[in-house]
């Protein structure tokens, strides 16, 4: 069974970088599909942040483009999120999710990790 | 960016009732390839979002047939017949026709 699990610090100081890991089991991230980061702000708003595909190409939401980086470690079957220069507005629950190709959809999600930006 | 407007924001229901959620897009969600990439997700309390419907009306594996997605162009609806306790939570529409992909603001299905 495919499983995704996020990990990373729950507290980040303003102006620092937020770094999260998504560990994938049950499917190789180099086989196919797009591997995404999505966040949910307090108050229920969801925002798609970006993805890295099986070939290693990335696509980012322009609202974050200058601050975001998604990379991967294929040997560990993990992909990563980095958001630079965070502010309190980056406080959210962060999810990683797999998006299939045909009949595309987010079919597997991690359980989410809450990140608070505060001094 | 495409704005998806969901109504109502909250839908109080009695178990066994039908519920209907609207998702209206600021522009047509028909892709140049002819497909419409409109999906519905449900986030139950304490859980991650889960896929219900993709490409407007296709139910994901294991989703009960009481969930029906419909619509076209920029106007979409999710109907839930005979609401059950496990259907409570926040419903989101999502579009992947236009970059950047965007979510609706959510509709909370709650008990009266």
Interface residues (C-beta under 8 A of the other chain):
Chain A: X40 X44 X45 X46 X47 X48 X59 X61 X62 X63 X95 X97 X99 X103 X104 X105 X106 X107 X109 X110 X111 X112
Chain B: X1 X37 X39 X41 X43 X47 X48 X49 X50 X51 X54 X55 X58 X60 X90 X92 X94 X96 X99 X100 X101 X102 X103 X105 X106 X108
